[in-house]
Amino acid sequence: MSKGEIVERVVRYVVSEIVDDAEQVEVTVIEEGPEEVTLEVRTAKSDMGRVIGRRGRVARAIRTLAQAAADEEGLRAGVEFVD
């Protein structure tokens, strides 16, 4: 199992359930250090607003879930939403 795999699966699942076009969801894991990963999330342009949510609430919830999943792996995780 590669570093950040659990986090990547959780984020991919949640984002795919939120968007209309799940085929366009891309999640890339970037290793920032020995115990830190950053996930870059890309969606169709029309779905990005849904993923971020009003005042960033959905994005904040996704980041919280990602960190909870990262705790299982002994990592710190950040999530960036990329256009």
HTML snippet that shows the backbone in 3Dmol.js (N, CA, C, O; Angstrom):
<script src="https://3Dmol.org/build/3Dmol-min.js"></script>
<div id="view" style="width:600px;height:400px;position:relative"></div>
<script>
const pdb = `
ATOM      1  N   MET A   1       0.841  -1.180   0.000  1.00  0.00           N
ATOM      2  CA  MET A   1       0.000   0.000   0.000  1.00  0.00           C
ATOM      3  C   MET A   1       0.887   1.245   0.000  1.00  0.00           C
ATOM      4  O   MET A   1       1.795   1.367   0.822  1.00  0.00           O
ATOM      5  N   SER A   2       0.622   2.155  -0.915  1.00  0.00           N
ATOM      6  CA  SER A   2       1.452   3.352  -1.016  1.00  0.00           C
ATOM      7  C   SER A   2       1.003   4.412  -0.011  1.00  0.00           C
ATOM      8  O   SER A   2      -0.120   4.386   0.494  1.00  0.00           O
ATOM      9  N   LYS A   3       1.903   5.329   0.256  1.00  0.00           N
ATOM     10  CA  LYS A   3       1.627   6.391   1.225  1.00  0.00           C
ATOM     11  C   LYS A   3       0.453   7.246   0.751  1.00  0.00           C
ATOM     12  O   LYS A   3       0.444   7.719  -0.385  1.00  0.00           O
ATOM     13  N   GLY A   4      -0.526   7.441   1.615  1.00  0.00           N
ATOM     14  CA  GLY A   4      -1.664   8.285   1.281  1.00  0.00           C
ATOM     15  C   GLY A   4      -2.775   7.577   0.535  1.00  0.00           C
ATOM     16  O   GLY A   4      -3.731   8.221   0.101  1.00  0.00           O
ATOM     17  N   GLU A   5      -2.672   6.267   0.375  1.00  0.00           N
ATOM     18  CA  GLU A   5      -3.676   5.540  -0.417  1.00  0.00           C
ATOM     19  C   GLU A   5      -5.056   5.585   0.229  1.00  0.00           C
ATOM     20  O   GLU A   5      -6.056   5.757  -0.468  1.00  0.00           O
ATOM     21  N   ILE A   6      -5.124   5.432   1.544  1.00  0.00           N
ATOM     22  CA  ILE A   6      -6.418   5.479   2.231  1.00  0.00           C
ATOM     23  C   ILE A   6      -7.032   6.866   2.082  1.00  0.00           C
ATOM     24  O   ILE A   6      -8.226   6.999   1.814  1.00  0.00           O
ATOM     25  N   VAL A   7      -6.218   7.887   2.256  1.00  0.00           N
ATOM     26  CA  VAL A   7      -6.701   9.265   2.122  1.00  0.00           C
ATOM     27  C   VAL A   7      -7.229   9.492   0.711  1.00  0.00           C
ATOM     28  O   VAL A   7      -8.303  10.064   0.526  1.00  0.00           O
ATOM     29  N   GLU A   8      -6.470   9.043  -0.276  1.00  0.00           N
ATOM     30  CA  GLU A   8      -6.865   9.221  -1.675  1.00  0.00           C
ATOM     31  C   GLU A   8      -8.200   8.534  -1.951  1.00  0.00           C
ATOM     32  O   GLU A   8      -9.058   9.105  -2.624  1.00  0.00           O
ATOM     33  N   ARG A   9      -8.386   7.335  -1.449  1.00  0.00           N
ATOM     34  CA  ARG A   9      -9.644   6.605  -1.673  1.00  0.00           C
ATOM     35  C   ARG A   9     -10.824   7.322  -1.041  1.00  0.00           C
ATOM     36  O   ARG A   9     -11.887   7.436  -1.651  1.00  0.00           O
ATOM     37  N   VAL A  10     -10.638   7.808   0.185  1.00  0.00           N
ATOM     38  CA  VAL A  10     -11.724   8.505   0.889  1.00  0.00           C
ATOM     39  C   VAL A  10     -12.109   9.780   0.144  1.00  0.00           C
ATOM     40  O   VAL A  10     -13.290  10.027  -0.097  1.00  0.00           O
ATOM     41  N   VAL A  11     -11.117  10.588  -0.221  1.00  0.00           N
ATOM     42  CA  VAL A  11     -11.394  11.852  -0.906  1.00  0.00           C
ATOM     43  C   VAL A  11     -12.031  11.590  -2.266  1.00  0.00           C
ATOM     44  O   VAL A  11     -12.990  12.268  -2.636  1.00  0.00           O
ATOM     45  N   ARG A  12     -11.516  10.624  -3.011  1.00  0.00           N
ATOM     46  CA  ARG A  12     -12.086  10.306  -4.325  1.00  0.00           C
ATOM     47  C   ARG A  12     -13.553   9.891  -4.188  1.00  0.00           C
ATOM     48  O   ARG A  12     -14.398  10.331  -4.966  1.00  0.00           O
ATOM     49  N   TYR A  13     -13.851   9.051  -3.208  1.00  0.00           N
ATOM     50  CA  TYR A  13     -15.217   8.585  -3.009  1.00  0.00           C
ATOM     51  C   TYR A  13     -16.160   9.747  -2.675  1.00  0.00           C
ATOM     52  O   TYR A  13     -17.219   9.886  -3.289  1.00  0.00           O
ATOM     53  N   VAL A  14     -15.776  10.574  -1.708  1.00  0.00           N
ATOM     54  CA  VAL A  14     -16.639  11.671  -1.276  1.00  0.00           C
ATOM     55  C   VAL A  14     -16.879  12.656  -2.414  1.00  0.00           C
ATOM     56  O   VAL A  14     -18.017  13.049  -2.672  1.00  0.00           O
ATOM     57  N   VAL A  15     -15.804  13.055  -3.095  1.00  0.00           N
ATOM     58  CA  VAL A  15     -15.949  14.027  -4.186  1.00  0.00           C
ATOM     59  C   VAL A  15     -16.792  13.438  -5.310  1.00  0.00           C
ATOM     60  O   VAL A  15     -17.631  14.138  -5.879  1.00  0.00           O
ATOM     61  N   SER A  16     -16.587  12.175  -5.639  1.00  0.00           N
ATOM     62  CA  SER A  16     -17.355  11.532  -6.713  1.00  0.00           C
ATOM     63  C   SER A  16     -18.843  11.496  -6.394  1.00  0.00           C
ATOM     64  O   SER A  16     -19.677  11.582  -7.296  1.00  0.00           O
ATOM     65  N   GLU A  17     -19.179  11.370  -5.112  1.00  0.00           N
ATOM     66  CA  GLU A  17     -20.593  11.344  -4.716  1.00  0.00           C
ATOM     67  C   GLU A  17     -21.230  12.733  -4.768  1.00  0.00           C
ATOM     68  O   GLU A  17     -22.450  12.843  -4.889  1.00  0.00           O
ATOM     69  N   ILE A  18     -20.432  13.786  -4.678  1.00  0.00           N
ATOM     70  CA  ILE A  18     -20.952  15.156  -4.671  1.00  0.00           C
ATOM     71  C   ILE A  18     -21.202  15.671  -6.082  1.00  0.00           C
ATOM     72  O   ILE A  18     -22.196  16.355  -6.323  1.00  0.00           O
ATOM     73  N   VAL A  19     -20.318  15.353  -7.010  1.00  0.00           N
ATOM     74  CA  VAL A  19     -20.355  15.951  -8.348  1.00  0.00           C
ATOM     75  C   VAL A  19     -21.364  15.261  -9.258  1.00  0.00           C
ATOM     76  O   VAL A  19     -21.809  14.145  -8.990  1.00  0.00           O
ATOM     77  N   ASP A  20     -21.717  15.958 -10.352  1.00  0.00           N
ATOM     78  CA  ASP A  20     -22.588  15.373 -11.370  1.00  0.00           C
ATOM     79  C   ASP A  20     -21.807  14.449 -12.291  1.00  0.00           C
ATOM     80  O   ASP A  20     -22.305  13.394 -12.684  1.00  0.00           O
ATOM     81  N   ASP A  21     -20.570  14.844 -12.641  1.00  0.00           N
ATOM     82  CA  ASP A  21     -19.759  14.087 -13.598  1.00  0.00           C
ATOM     83  C   ASP A  21     -18.588  13.417 -12.868  1.00  0.00           C
ATOM     84  O   ASP A  21     -17.476  13.945 -12.839  1.00  0.00           O
ATOM     85  N   ALA A  22     -18.856  12.255 -12.284  1.00  0.00           N
ATOM     86  CA  ALA A  22     -17.837  11.554 -11.487  1.00  0.00           C
ATOM     87  C   ALA A  22     -16.659  11.084 -12.340  1.00  0.00           C
ATOM     88  O   ALA A  22     -15.569  10.861 -11.813  1.00  0.00           O
ATOM     89  N   GLU A  23     -16.863  10.930 -13.642  1.00  0.00           N
ATOM     90  CA  GLU A  23     -15.786  10.490 -14.533  1.00  0.00           C
ATOM     91  C   GLU A  23     -14.660  11.524 -14.606  1.00  0.00           C
ATOM     92  O   GLU A  23     -13.517  11.174 -14.899  1.00  0.00           O
ATOM     93  N   GLN A  24     -14.975  12.787 -14.340  1.00  0.00           N
ATOM     94  CA  GLN A  24     -13.992  13.866 -14.453  1.00  0.00           C
ATOM     95  C   GLN A  24     -13.176  14.078 -13.170  1.00  0.00           C
ATOM     96  O   GLN A  24     -12.269  14.910 -13.151  1.00  0.00           O
ATOM     97  N   VAL A  25     -13.485  13.345 -12.112  1.00  0.00           N
ATOM     98  CA  VAL A  25     -12.790  13.531 -10.842  1.00  0.00           C
ATOM     99  C   VAL A  25     -11.392  12.933 -10.914  1.00  0.00           C
ATOM    100  O   VAL A  25     -11.224  11.762 -11.257  1.00  0.00           O
ATOM    101  N   GLU A  26     -10.389  13.748 -10.588  1.00  0.00           N
ATOM    102  CA  GLU A  26      -9.003  13.292 -10.523  1.00  0.00           C
ATOM    103  C   GLU A  26      -8.445  13.670  -9.160  1.00  0.00           C
ATOM    104  O   GLU A  26      -8.571  14.815  -8.726  1.00  0.00           O
ATOM    105  N   VAL A  27      -7.830  12.706  -8.488  1.00  0.00           N
ATOM    106  CA  VAL A  27      -7.196  12.970  -7.195  1.00  0.00           C
ATOM    107  C   VAL A  27      -5.747  12.525  -7.310  1.00  0.00           C
ATOM    108  O   VAL A  27      -5.469  11.360  -7.596  1.00  0.00           O
ATOM    109  N   THR A  28      -4.822  13.458  -7.085  1.00  0.00           N
ATOM    110  CA  THR A  28      -3.400  13.183  -7.177  1.00  0.00           C
ATOM    111  C   THR A  28      -2.765  13.332  -5.802  1.00  0.00           C
ATOM    112  O   THR A  28      -2.964  14.342  -5.128  1.00  0.00           O
ATOM    113  N   VAL A  29      -2.005  12.332  -5.388  1.00  0.00           N
ATOM    114  CA  VAL A  29      -1.322  12.380  -4.094  1.00  0.00           C
ATOM    115  C   VAL A  29       0.115  12.850  -4.314  1.00  0.00           C
ATOM    116  O   VAL A  29       0.849  12.279  -5.120  1.00  0.00           O
ATOM    117  N   ILE A  30       0.506  13.899  -3.586  1.00  0.00           N
ATOM    118  CA  ILE A  30       1.859  14.430  -3.671  1.00  0.00           C
ATOM    119  C   ILE A  30       2.494  14.285  -2.292  1.00  0.00           C
ATOM    120  O   ILE A  30       1.964  14.786  -1.300  1.00  0.00           O
ATOM    121  N   GLU A  31       3.624  13.600  -2.238  1.00  0.00           N
ATOM    122  CA  GLU A  31       4.328  13.430  -0.959  1.00  0.00           C
ATOM    123  C   GLU A  31       5.104  14.699  -0.658  1.00  0.00           C
ATOM    124  O   GLU A  31       5.983  15.101  -1.421  1.00  0.00           O
ATOM    125  N   GLU A  32       4.766  15.331   0.471  1.00  0.00           N
ATOM    126  CA  GLU A  32       5.418  16.582   0.865  1.00  0.00           C
ATOM    127  C   GLU A  32       6.592  16.328   1.799  1.00  0.00           C
ATOM    128  O   GLU A  32       7.483  17.168   1.926  1.00  0.00           O
ATOM    129  N   GLY A  33       6.595  15.199   2.435  1.00  0.00           N
ATOM    130  CA  GLY A  33       7.650  14.870   3.386  1.00  0.00           C
ATOM    131  C   GLY A  33       7.436  13.454   3.866  1.00  0.00           C
ATOM    132  O   GLY A  33       6.569  12.752   3.346  1.00  0.00           O
ATOM    133  N   PRO A  34       8.204  13.020   4.842  1.00  0.00           N
ATOM    134  CA  PRO A  34       8.096  11.632   5.300  1.00  0.00           C
ATOM    135  C   PRO A  34       6.730  11.300   5.909  1.00  0.00           C
ATOM    136  O   PRO A  34       6.296  10.149   5.870  1.00  0.00           O
ATOM    137  N   GLU A  35       6.061  12.298   6.467  1.00  0.00           N
ATOM    138  CA  GLU A  35       4.771  12.023   7.111  1.00  0.00           C
ATOM    139  C   GLU A  35       3.696  13.007   6.695  1.00  0.00           C
ATOM    140  O   GLU A  35       2.772  13.279   7.461  1.00  0.00           O
ATOM    141  N   GLU A  36       3.807  13.548   5.481  1.00  0.00           N
ATOM    142  CA  GLU A  36       2.837  14.535   5.025  1.00  0.00           C
ATOM    143  C   GLU A  36       2.538  14.344   3.545  1.00  0.00           C
ATOM    144  O   GLU A  36       3.443  14.137   2.737  1.00  0.00           O
ATOM    145  N   VAL A  37       1.252  14.417   3.200  1.00  0.00           N
ATOM    146  CA  VAL A  37       0.831  14.330   1.800  1.00  0.00           C
ATOM    147  C   VAL A  37      -0.132  15.473   1.507  1.00  0.00           C
ATOM    148  O   VAL A  37      -0.824  15.972   2.395  1.00  0.00           O
ATOM    149  N   THR A  38      -0.156  15.873   0.246  1.00  0.00           N
ATOM    150  CA  THR A  38      -1.124  16.841  -0.241  1.00  0.00           C
ATOM    151  C   THR A  38      -1.884  16.181  -1.376  1.00  0.00           C
ATOM    152  O   THR A  38      -1.289  15.545  -2.246  1.00  0.00           O
ATOM    153  N   LEU A  39      -3.194  16.332  -1.365  1.00  0.00           N
ATOM    154  CA  LEU A  39      -4.015  15.783  -2.435  1.00  0.00           C
ATOM    155  C   LEU A  39      -4.520  16.930  -3.292  1.00  0.00           C
ATOM    156  O   LEU A  39      -5.073  17.903  -2.779  1.00  0.00           O
ATOM    157  N   GLU A  40      -4.328  16.812  -4.595  1.00  0.00           N
ATOM    158  CA  GLU A  40      -4.866  17.787  -5.535  1.00  0.00           C
ATOM    159  C   GLU A  40      -6.121  17.183  -6.135  1.00  0.00           C
ATOM    160  O   GLU A  40      -6.089  16.083  -6.687  1.00  0.00           O
ATOM    161  N   VAL A  41      -7.232  17.908  -6.024  1.00  0.00           N
ATOM    162  CA  VAL A  41      -8.514  17.421  -6.525  1.00  0.00           C
ATOM    163  C   VAL A  41      -8.910  18.270  -7.729  1.00  0.00           C
ATOM    164  O   VAL A  41      -8.948  19.499  -7.656  1.00  0.00           O
ATOM    165  N   ARG A  42      -9.201  17.593  -8.832  1.00  0.00           N
ATOM    166  CA  ARG A  42      -9.669  18.263 -10.045  1.00  0.00           C
ATOM    167  C   ARG A  42     -11.026  17.675 -10.412  1.00  0.00           C
ATOM    168  O   ARG A  42     -11.234  16.464 -10.339  1.00  0.00           O
ATOM    169  N   THR A  43     -11.953  18.559 -10.809  1.00  0.00           N
ATOM    170  CA  THR A  43     -13.268  18.118 -11.259  1.00  0.00           C
ATOM    171  C   THR A  43     -13.607  18.888 -12.524  1.00  0.00           C
ATOM    172  O   THR A  43     -12.860  19.768 -12.953  1.00  0.00           O
ATOM    173  N   ALA A  44     -14.744  18.546 -13.114  1.00  0.00           N
ATOM    174  CA  ALA A  44     -15.238  19.341 -14.228  1.00  0.00           C
ATOM    175  C   ALA A  44     -15.491  20.756 -13.708  1.00  0.00           C
ATOM    176  O   ALA A  44     -15.875  20.931 -12.551  1.00  0.00           O
ATOM    177  N   LYS A  45     -15.277  21.767 -14.555  1.00  0.00           N
ATOM    178  CA  LYS A  45     -15.444  23.155 -14.115  1.00  0.00           C
ATOM    179  C   LYS A  45     -16.829  23.397 -13.514  1.00  0.00           C
ATOM    180  O   LYS A  45     -16.968  24.137 -12.540  1.00  0.00           O
ATOM    181  N   SER A  46     -17.846  22.774 -14.096  1.00  0.00           N
ATOM    182  CA  SER A  46     -19.214  22.983 -13.619  1.00  0.00           C
ATOM    183  C   SER A  46     -19.452  22.387 -12.230  1.00  0.00           C
ATOM    184  O   SER A  46     -20.401  22.778 -11.550  1.00  0.00           O
ATOM    185  N   ASP A  47     -18.609  21.450 -11.802  1.00  0.00           N
ATOM    186  CA  ASP A  47     -18.785  20.803 -10.504  1.00  0.00           C
ATOM    187  C   ASP A  47     -17.949  21.414  -9.384  1.00  0.00           C
ATOM    188  O   ASP A  47     -18.183  21.112  -8.213  1.00  0.00           O
ATOM    189  N   MET A  48     -16.990  22.258  -9.712  1.00  0.00           N
ATOM    190  CA  MET A  48     -16.078  22.778  -8.692  1.00  0.00           C
ATOM    191  C   MET A  48     -16.818  23.549  -7.605  1.00  0.00           C
ATOM    192  O   MET A  48     -16.458  23.457  -6.432  1.00  0.00           O
ATOM    193  N   GLY A  49     -17.837  24.301  -7.976  1.00  0.00           N
ATOM    194  CA  GLY A  49     -18.614  25.045  -6.994  1.00  0.00           C
ATOM    195  C   GLY A  49     -19.292  24.141  -5.983  1.00  0.00           C
ATOM    196  O   GLY A  49     -19.382  24.475  -4.801  1.00  0.00           O
ATOM    197  N   ARG A  50     -19.768  22.998  -6.449  1.00  0.00           N
ATOM    198  CA  ARG A  50     -20.410  22.039  -5.546  1.00  0.00           C
ATOM    199  C   ARG A  50     -19.405  21.473  -4.556  1.00  0.00           C
ATOM    200  O   ARG A  50     -19.732  21.259  -3.388  1.00  0.00           O
ATOM    201  N   VAL A  51     -18.187  21.231  -5.017  1.00  0.00           N
ATOM    202  CA  VAL A  51     -17.162  20.633  -4.163  1.00  0.00           C
ATOM    203  C   VAL A  51     -16.679  21.633  -3.110  1.00  0.00           C
ATOM    204  O   VAL A  51     -16.367  21.249  -1.983  1.00  0.00           O
ATOM    205  N   ILE A  52     -16.619  22.903  -3.475  1.00  0.00           N
ATOM    206  CA  ILE A  52     -16.173  23.920  -2.524  1.00  0.00           C
ATOM    207  C   ILE A  52     -17.318  24.299  -1.577  1.00  0.00           C
ATOM    208  O   ILE A  52     -17.103  24.445  -0.374  1.00  0.00           O
ATOM    209  N   GLY A  53     -18.514  24.457  -2.105  1.00  0.00           N
ATOM    210  CA  GLY A  53     -19.678  24.749  -1.278  1.00  0.00           C
ATOM    211  C   GLY A  53     -19.747  26.198  -0.845  1.00  0.00           C
ATOM    212  O   GLY A  53     -18.828  26.983  -1.077  1.00  0.00           O
ATOM    213  N   ARG A  54     -20.854  26.533  -0.211  1.00  0.00           N
ATOM    214  CA  ARG A  54     -21.037  27.903   0.279  1.00  0.00           C
ATOM    215  C   ARG A  54     -20.044  28.201   1.389  1.00  0.00           C
ATOM    216  O   ARG A  54     -19.918  27.460   2.364  1.00  0.00           O
ATOM    217  N   ARG A  55     -19.343  29.317   1.204  1.00  0.00           N
ATOM    218  CA  ARG A  55     -18.325  29.752   2.162  1.00  0.00           C
ATOM    219  C   ARG A  55     -17.283  28.673   2.442  1.00  0.00           C
ATOM    220  O   ARG A  55     -16.644  28.688   3.494  1.00  0.00           O
ATOM    221  N   GLY A  56     -17.109  27.744   1.518  1.00  0.00           N
ATOM    222  CA  GLY A  56     -16.082  26.723   1.657  1.00  0.00           C
ATOM    223  C   GLY A  56     -16.423  25.617   2.641  1.00  0.00           C
ATOM    224  O   GLY A  56     -15.538  24.881   3.078  1.00  0.00           O
ATOM    225  N   ARG A  57     -17.688  25.493   2.993  1.00  0.00           N
ATOM    226  CA  ARG A  57     -18.058  24.501   3.999  1.00  0.00           C
ATOM    227  C   ARG A  57     -17.818  23.071   3.546  1.00  0.00           C
ATOM    228  O   ARG A  57     -17.318  22.253   4.319  1.00  0.00           O
ATOM    229  N   VAL A  58     -18.166  22.758   2.307  1.00  0.00           N
ATOM    230  CA  VAL A  58     -17.971  21.393   1.811  1.00  0.00           C
ATOM    231  C   VAL A  58     -16.481  21.095   1.715  1.00  0.00           C
ATOM    232  O   VAL A  58     -16.034  20.012   2.091  1.00  0.00           O
ATOM    233  N   ALA A  59     -15.709  22.062   1.210  1.00  0.00           N
ATOM    234  CA  ALA A  59     -14.258  21.881   1.107  1.00  0.00           C
ATOM    235  C   ALA A  59     -13.655  21.640   2.488  1.00  0.00           C
ATOM    236  O   ALA A  59     -12.780  20.787   2.641  1.00  0.00           O
ATOM    237  N   ARG A  60     -14.111  22.380   3.484  1.00  0.00           N
ATOM    238  CA  ARG A  60     -13.608  22.212   4.840  1.00  0.00           C
ATOM    239  C   ARG A  60     -13.944  20.817   5.362  1.00  0.00           C
ATOM    240  O   ARG A  60     -13.119  20.181   6.019  1.00  0.00           O
ATOM    241  N   ALA A  61     -15.153  20.343   5.070  1.00  0.00           N
ATOM    242  CA  ALA A  61     -15.551  19.000   5.507  1.00  0.00           C
ATOM    243  C   ALA A  61     -14.703  17.928   4.831  1.00  0.00           C
ATOM    244  O   ALA A  61     -14.325  16.943   5.465  1.00  0.00           O
ATOM    245  N   ILE A  62     -14.403  18.115   3.547  1.00  0.00           N
ATOM    246  CA  ILE A  62     -13.561  17.158   2.827  1.00  0.00           C
ATOM    247  C   ILE A  62     -12.161  17.143   3.438  1.00  0.00           C
ATOM    248  O   ILE A  62     -11.566  16.077   3.597  1.00  0.00           O
ATOM    249  N   ARG A  63     -11.637  18.312   3.777  1.00  0.00           N
ATOM    250  CA  ARG A  63     -10.310  18.380   4.410  1.00  0.00           C
ATOM    251  C   ARG A  63     -10.306  17.674   5.763  1.00  0.00           C
ATOM    252  O   ARG A  63      -9.332  17.011   6.118  1.00  0.00           O
ATOM    253  N   THR A  64     -11.392  17.818   6.515  1.00  0.00           N
ATOM    254  CA  THR A  64     -11.499  17.156   7.817  1.00  0.00           C
ATOM    255  C   THR A  64     -11.516  15.640   7.644  1.00  0.00           C
ATOM    256  O   THR A  64     -10.832  14.923   8.375  1.00  0.00           O
ATOM    257  N   LEU A  65     -12.294  15.151   6.679  1.00  0.00           N
ATOM    258  CA  LEU A  65     -12.326  13.712   6.397  1.00  0.00           C
ATOM    259  C   LEU A  65     -10.959  13.205   5.956  1.00  0.00           C
ATOM    260  O   LEU A  65     -10.524  12.130   6.369  1.00  0.00           O
ATOM    261  N   ALA A  66     -10.285  13.985   5.116  1.00  0.00           N
ATOM    262  CA  ALA A  66      -8.959  13.583   4.633  1.00  0.00           C
ATOM    263  C   ALA A  66      -7.986  13.453   5.799  1.00  0.00           C
ATOM    264  O   ALA A  66      -7.192  12.513   5.843  1.00  0.00           O
ATOM    265  N   GLN A  67      -8.043  14.389   6.744  1.00  0.00           N
ATOM    266  CA  GLN A  67      -7.130  14.322   7.884  1.00  0.00           C
ATOM    267  C   GLN A  67      -7.469  13.135   8.780  1.00  0.00           C
ATOM    268  O   GLN A  67      -6.572  12.497   9.330  1.00  0.00           O
ATOM    269  N   ALA A  68      -8.755  12.837   8.929  1.00  0.00           N
ATOM    270  CA  ALA A  68      -9.156  11.673   9.727  1.00  0.00           C
ATOM    271  C   ALA A  68      -8.629  10.388   9.088  1.00  0.00           C
ATOM    272  O   ALA A  68      -8.160   9.490   9.788  1.00  0.00           O
ATOM    273  N   ALA A  69      -8.707  10.302   7.771  1.00  0.00           N
ATOM    274  CA  ALA A  69      -8.178   9.129   7.061  1.00  0.00           C
ATOM    275  C   ALA A  69      -6.653   9.085   7.176  1.00  0.00           C
ATOM    276  O   ALA A  69      -6.071   8.011   7.326  1.00  0.00           O
ATOM    277  N   ALA A  70      -6.010  10.247   7.108  1.00  0.00           N
ATOM    278  CA  ALA A  70      -4.546  10.309   7.210  1.00  0.00           C
ATOM    279  C   ALA A  70      -4.080   9.860   8.590  1.00  0.00           C
ATOM    280  O   ALA A  70      -3.010   9.267   8.723  1.00  0.00           O
ATOM    281  N   ASP A  71      -4.880  10.142   9.615  1.00  0.00           N
ATOM    282  CA  ASP A  71      -4.527   9.705  10.972  1.00  0.00           C
ATOM    283  C   ASP A  71      -4.380   8.193  11.032  1.00  0.00           C
ATOM    284  O   ASP A  71      -3.557   7.677  11.789  1.00  0.00           O
ATOM    285  N   GLU A  72      -5.176   7.476  10.236  1.00  0.00           N
ATOM    286  CA  GLU A  72      -5.085   6.007  10.183  1.00  0.00           C
ATOM    287  C   GLU A  72      -3.723   5.552   9.669  1.00  0.00           C
ATOM    288  O   GLU A  72      -3.238   4.479  10.027  1.00  0.00           O
ATOM    289  N   GLU A  73      -3.115   6.381   8.828  1.00  0.00           N
ATOM    290  CA  GLU A  73      -1.819   6.042   8.240  1.00  0.00           C
ATOM    291  C   GLU A  73      -0.659   6.728   8.978  1.00  0.00           C
ATOM    292  O   GLU A  73       0.502   6.550   8.611  1.00  0.00           O
ATOM    293  N   GLY A  74      -0.973   7.499  10.001  1.00  0.00           N
ATOM    294  CA  GLY A  74       0.071   8.228  10.717  1.00  0.00           C
ATOM    295  C   GLY A  74       0.626   9.380   9.909  1.00  0.00           C
ATOM    296  O   GLY A  74       1.811   9.696  10.015  1.00  0.00           O
ATOM    297  N   LEU A  75      -0.216  10.019   9.096  1.00  0.00           N
ATOM    298  CA  LEU A  75       0.206  11.112   8.224  1.00  0.00           C
ATOM    299  C   LEU A  75      -0.543  12.390   8.547  1.00  0.00           C
ATOM    300  O   LEU A  75      -1.532  12.385   9.280  1.00  0.00           O
ATOM    301  N   ARG A  76      -0.051  13.490   7.983  1.00  0.00           N
ATOM    302  CA  ARG A  76      -0.801  14.747   7.926  1.00  0.00           C
ATOM    303  C   ARG A  76      -1.195  14.929   6.481  1.00  0.00           C
ATOM    304  O   ARG A  76      -0.406  14.648   5.578  1.00  0.00           O
ATOM    305  N   ALA A  77      -2.413  15.399   6.252  1.00  0.00           N
ATOM    306  CA  ALA A  77      -2.893  15.542   4.876  1.00  0.00           C
ATOM    307  C   ALA A  77      -3.485  16.921   4.645  1.00  0.00           C
ATOM    308  O   ALA A  77      -4.170  17.478   5.503  1.00  0.00           O
ATOM    309  N   GLY A  78      -3.205  17.455   3.470  1.00  0.00           N
ATOM    310  CA  GLY A  78      -3.823  18.688   3.027  1.00  0.00           C
ATOM    311  C   GLY A  78      -4.538  18.410   1.720  1.00  0.00           C
ATOM    312  O   GLY A  78      -4.157  17.507   0.975  1.00  0.00           O
ATOM    313  N   VAL A  79      -5.572  19.183   1.442  1.00  0.00           N
ATOM    314  CA  VAL A  79      -6.332  19.008   0.201  1.00  0.00           C
ATOM    315  C   VAL A  79      -6.404  20.347  -0.516  1.00  0.00           C
ATOM    316  O   VAL A  79      -6.790  21.360   0.067  1.00  0.00           O
ATOM    317  N   GLU A  80      -6.024  20.333  -1.798  1.00  0.00           N
ATOM    318  CA  GLU A  80      -6.116  21.538  -2.630  1.00  0.00           C
ATOM    319  C   GLU A  80      -7.077  21.251  -3.769  1.00  0.00           C
ATOM    320  O   GLU A  80      -7.057  20.173  -4.363  1.00  0.00           O
ATOM    321  N   PHE A  81      -7.921  22.235  -4.064  1.00  0.00           N
ATOM    322  CA  PHE A  81      -8.879  22.099  -5.151  1.00  0.00           C
ATOM    323  C   PHE A  81      -8.357  22.916  -6.319  1.00  0.00           C
ATOM    324  O   PHE A  81      -8.225  24.136  -6.222  1.00  0.00           O
ATOM    325  N   VAL A  82      -8.058  22.241  -7.426  1.00  0.00           N
ATOM    326  CA  VAL A  82      -7.371  22.852  -8.559  1.00  0.00           C
ATOM    327  C   VAL A  82      -8.346  22.993  -9.727  1.00  0.00           C
ATOM    328  O   VAL A  82      -9.074  22.060 -10.066  1.00  0.00           O
ATOM    329  N   ASP A  83      -8.343  24.182 -10.332  1.00  0.00           N
ATOM    330  CA  ASP A  83      -9.191  24.403 -11.524  1.00  0.00           C
ATOM    331  C   ASP A  83      -8.615  23.709 -12.725  1.00  0.00           C
ATOM    332  O   ASP A  83      -9.185  23.781 -13.813  1.00  0.00           O
TER     333      ASP A  83
END
`;
const viewer = $3Dmol.createViewer("view");
viewer.addModel(pdb, "pdb");
viewer.setStyle({}, {cartoon: {color: "spectrum"}});
viewer.zoomTo();
viewer.render();
</script>
